[in-house]
Structures are given as C-alpha cells and as structure tokens.
Amino acid sequence: MKTLFVLDKKDYDTSWRRSSRPSVRAVILSGERIAMVYSRKYDYYKFPGGGIEKGEDHTSALIREVREETGLSVIPESIREFGLVIRLNKSNKEPETIFSQENYYYFCETEGEAGEQSLDDYEDEEGFCLRYILPAEGIEVNRTHDHQGYDDALTEREARVLEMLGGQKELWMK
C-alpha cells in the first residue's frame, strides 16, 4: 500500500523503544459526503476504524470496526486500498516510548441502513455517532474547534486525509 504521508511530532528521543499499533480506517462515500464518526464530547471527526486485533486480517478488522462504530455493514468485495498514514509521537501511556501507528485507509461501500452501534466504554463516553459530512466541514472542525486537549495528532491526521479526498474526487468514482 502506498504511503500517503508521515505525521511525525518529533517529540521523542530516537533511542526510546517503540510501541506499534496497526489500524484500519474506512473511507465510505455517499455522493459528495463522507461517513465520519463524530465525537460529541471532544468535537472532532474521525474515519470509522480502529486497531487490528492479534490474528485478524485487515478486511476482517475493517468490517468489524465499521459495524461497531457506525452500525453500517461493509460489502467485502467493495474494499480497495487508498493509502497508509504513519503516525509517530511520544507515547502518552508508556514512559520513554515512541508510539508508532500505521493507519491503513480503505475505500469501501456499505449496504442497508445503519444498525445499532457496539461501542467500547471510551467510545460511548465520547458520544461517537455517525455523520455524513463534506470534507471541508471535517477539516474546519478538526483544525479550528476546541478539542479540550484531546489527541491533536489524530485530528490533524484525519484533516489531512480529508484534504486529499476533497481534492481528488476522481478517486471516489473508481
């Protein structure tokens, strides 16, 4: 998969150990809008998706994460690669550790209406909900709203991907 960009905060010592977290993200298009997960608590948008569990392939993880966070059912045959975003920064959970996250973005289609979400405790606390937005709306919210100190690398990562999608509408029609 091609690398779209690397988001490196350079807020760590290169001699520190690394902690890796591979993740999948769904790019679900509906006309000019994109399906995003909105956090009511921290006022930001993110692409549906999350961590790949041990022994899980990307397709299974994508289908599971989209269903859990949005209630939407991904059509497996519709999944196709968009690109990889690598995130590097000082871990906020482990001292003297570099957090390395590989985010694999996939275009996909869904079928039927959104069903019930199956949120983790933290996702429920954040008030995750499905919204279909124009790329410019997500960029504006993620870059200008007060997220109360929430993960600025995450909000910037998603804004950059939305910028790429907003400027490359021919990708939507493939």
N, C-alpha and C positions, 0 to 999 in steps of 0.2 A: 504494500500500500504506500502511495506517495505521501511524503511529509508535507503538510500544509504550512506549518510554522512551528517554531520552538518558543515557548513562553518561559524565559529564564529570569527569575528575580535576582539572581546572583547575590542572595542574602545568606550565604553559607560558606563554609570552608571546604575547599575541594578535597581535603583529606578525610572528611567525615564519611561514615558508612552510608549506604543508600537503602532506602525502603521503596519498593516498587509497587504500584497499584494499577494494573491494566484495566481499562474501562471501555465500554461501548456506548455510543450515542446515536440516536435515531434522528434523521432528517426526514420529517413527514410533511409533504407539501399538499396544500389544498388551494388550488388557484394561485393567487399571489401571496397567500398566507402560509405560515409555518406553524406546526403544532409545537408548542413550548410548554414546559412546566413552570408555573409561576409560584414563587414563594410569597405568601401573604405577609408572613412575619418580617422578612428581610427585604421585600420589594425588589426582586430580581427575577430574570428569566434564565432558564437552562434548557438544553435539549434533553428530551427523555432518555434515560440511560443510567448506567452505574457500573459498579465493579463486576468483573468476571470472576465467578467462583471457581475454586480449585476443581479441575477436571471438566470444566464447562467450555464449550467452543463459543466463538463469537456470535454465531447465529442464535444459539440457544439462549445466551446471555441477553442479546438484544430483544428477542421475543419476550423473555421473562421480565426484563426491566421495563419495557414499554407497557406491558399489561399491568404490572404492579403500580407504576407511577401515573398512568393515564386511563387505564381500563380499555385501551384500544388493542385490537388483535392484529398483529403484523402478518402479512401474507409472505411466507418464507421465500417463495420464488421471486418476489419483487426486490429482495435485498441486493444492493450493489454498493461497492466501495465509493466513498467520497474522498477521505483522506485521514491522515494521522496528525494529531496535535500533541506535542510533548511538552509537559509542564515540569519545571524544576524549581524548587524553593526549599527553604529551611522547614523542616517538619514542625508542626505545632503540637505534635503528640509525643515525639521522642527526641531527647536531647542529642545534640551533635549528630544529627541525621539529615540527609538530603532526601526530600520527598520527590520521587520521580513518578509521574503519572503519564502513561501512554493512553490517549483518548482516541479510539478508533471510531470515526464517523461513517455512518452508512445511510444512504438513501433507502427508503422503504415505503411501501403502501400498506394501508390497513383496510380491514373490512368491517362492515356493520357500524353500529353506534358504539360510543364509549360505554363500557360497563363500569362496575364498581372498581375503585382503586383498592390496592392491598399495600398500604404504606407502612414503612418501618416507623418506629416511635418518633425518631427525629424528623422524618418527612411529614408525619402527621402534625407534629408540633409546629413545623414551619408553615403548615397550611398549604401544602402542594395542591395545585389544581391545574387542569388542562385549559390552555387558551390558544386560540389561533390568532396569530398576530402578523403584521407586516414587519419585515426585517428592521426597518427604521425605528419602529416602536421599541423593540427589544434592545437595540443599540442605545437609544436615548435613555431608557430606564436603567440599563446596566452601567452606563457611564456617568449619569448625572444625578441619580437619586441617592438618598442616604440609605446605605445598607447596614447601618448600625455596627460597623466594624466587621461585617461578615466577609468571607473569603474574596478579596479583590482579584486574586488570580483567576478564580472561577468566572467571575462576572466579566472580566476582560477577555478571557478565552472565548466565551460564548459571543461577546460583541464582535470579536474579530471574525469568527466563523459566520455570523450573520452578515457582516460586511461582504465577505467573499460570496455568499449566496445571493445577496441583493444585487451584486454587480455581475453575476453570471447566470442569468435566468435561462440561458440555453442549456445549462446542466439540468434544470428542472424537467425538461421535456424529453430527456433521453429515455 
